[in-house]
């Protein structure tokens, strides 16, 4: 499933690289890791988007090549703490209904 299919025009897209982390806010929000072609690899939520991006960048699993490609883009949306978790669940449910499975890196239901 492509990130565009989440139908959220407020998503910001940055290259998934350490040099881009300074551009990510330290706010609550939801995010997506995708491959170069915007296919979703992971959907998540965080109290600190910048810290979470760095955690993923420090994970060998998230940096390595997968059957669905390598994580290349970090999409994020700043939202309140009360909005973040339901937004993430909605995205995961939308993905699961569309694909019949969870995104590659989402190991368990959120």
FENLINQUI-V569923 format. One record per residue. RES is the residue in one small letter. OMEGA is omega in degrees with one decimal (* if undefined). BURIAL is + if it has 16 or more other C-alpha atoms within 10 Angstrom, else -. Layout:
{{RES & OMEGA & BURIAL} {RES & OMEGA & BURIAL}}
This chain:
{{x & -178.1 & +} {x & -180.0 & -} {x & -180.0 & +} {x & -178.9 & -} {x & 172.8 & -} {x & 177.4 & -} {x & 178.7 & -} {x & -176.5 & -} {x & -178.9 & -} {x & 178.7 & -} {x & 175.5 & +} {x & -179.2 & -} {x & 176.4 & +} {x & 173.0 & +} {x & 179.5 & +} {x & -178.4 & +} {x & -177.6 & +} {x & -178.5 & -} {x & 179.9 & -} {x & -176.3 & -} {x & -179.9 & +} {x & 179.6 & -} {x & -177.9 & -} {x & -179.3 & +} {x & 178.1 & -} {x & -177.7 & +} {x & 169.9 & +} {x & 175.0 & +} {x & 176.1 & +} {x & -176.3 & +} {x & 179.0 & +} {x & 166.8 & +} {x & 178.8 & +} {x & 174.7 & +} {x & -176.5 & +} {x & -177.1 & -} {x & 177.1 & -} {x & 173.5 & +} {x & -173.8 & +} {x & 175.2 & +} {x & -176.6 & +} {x & 174.1 & +} {x & -177.5 & +} {x & 178.6 & +} {x & -179.2 & +} {x & 172.7 & +} {x & -179.4 & +} {x & -175.1 & +} {x & -179.2 & +} {x & 178.8 & +} {x & -178.1 & +} {x & 176.5 & +} {x & 178.4 & +} {x & 177.7 & +} {x & 178.4 & -} {x & 179.5 & +} {x & 178.4 & +} {x & 179.0 & -} {x & 178.2 & -} {x & -179.6 & -} {x & -176.6 & -} {x & 179.7 & +} {x & -175.8 & -} {x & 176.8 & -} {x & 176.6 & -} {x & 175.2 & -} {x & -180.0 & -} {x & 179.2 & -} {x & -179.0 & -} {x & 174.9 & +} {x & -176.1 & +} {x & -178.3 & +} {x & 172.9 & +} {x & 176.0 & +} {x & 177.1 & +} {x & 177.3 & +} {x & 176.0 & +} {x & 175.2 & +} {x & -177.5 & +} {x & 178.6 & -} {x & -179.2 & -} {x & -179.1 & -} {x & -170.5 & -} {x & -176.2 & +} {x & 177.2 & +} {x & 177.8 & -} {x & 178.5 & +} {x & 179.5 & +} {x & 178.7 & +} {x & 178.6 & -} {x & -179.5 & +} {x & 178.3 & +} {x & 178.2 & +} {x & 178.7 & +} {x & -177.2 & +} {x & 177.9 & -} {x & -179.1 & -} {x & -172.7 & -} {x & -177.5 & -} {x & -179.8 & -} {x & 175.2 & -} {x & 173.4 & +} {x & -173.3 & +} {x & -176.8 & -} {x & 176.3 & -} {x & -174.4 & -} {x & -178.0 & -} {x & 176.8 & -} {x & 177.6 & -} {x & * & -}}
